[in-house]
Amino acid sequence: MSDRSTIVKGANKFGTPINFATEETLQSIAGMVGSVYDYLVVTYPNTTTEVYTFKTGGSGGTTVSVVTIVYTDTTKEFISTVTKS
């Protein structure tokens, strides 16, 4: 995992503070998953990409979905692509 990652357990369901996105944005991304998860890790592989990995069974558990958001530039004002796997 890169040193530019933020870990949020339970997708902020347990009141964990988040600073990488607004609660509304996180809920929108989580709504794309369509599966039960209890762990979320967010990584920033570069200045314009965010990767949200949803898992069951904690940090070492099974990945149930990955959502990748690529922005047009480092301001992150406009989204270029969103992919789900």
URWO-V333686 format. One record per residue. N is the residue number from 0. NEAR is the number of other ideal C-beta (glycine too) atoms within 10 Angstrom. Layout:
BEGIN
n: <N:N>
near: <NEAR:NEAR>
END
This chain:
BEGIN
n: <0:1:2:3:4:5:6:7:8:9:10:11:12:13:14:15:16:17:18:19:20:21:22:23:24:25:26:27:28:29:30:31:32:33:34:35:36:37:38:39:40:41:42:43:44:45:46:47:48:49:50:51:52:53:54:55:56:57:58:59:60:61:62:63:64:65:66:67:68:69:70:71:72:73:74:75:76:77:78:79:80:81:82:83:84>
near: <9:9:6:11:14:14:12:20:14:12:19:16:12:9:6:12:6:15:7:13:19:10:9:8:13:18:12:12:21:18:8:12:17:11:9:8:21:16:21:25:18:20:17:15:12:10:11:15:15:21:17:23:20:23:19:13:12:10:11:7:12:11:14:17:18:15:20:16:19:15:16:12:10:9:9:15:8:8:10:11:10:12:10:12:8>
END
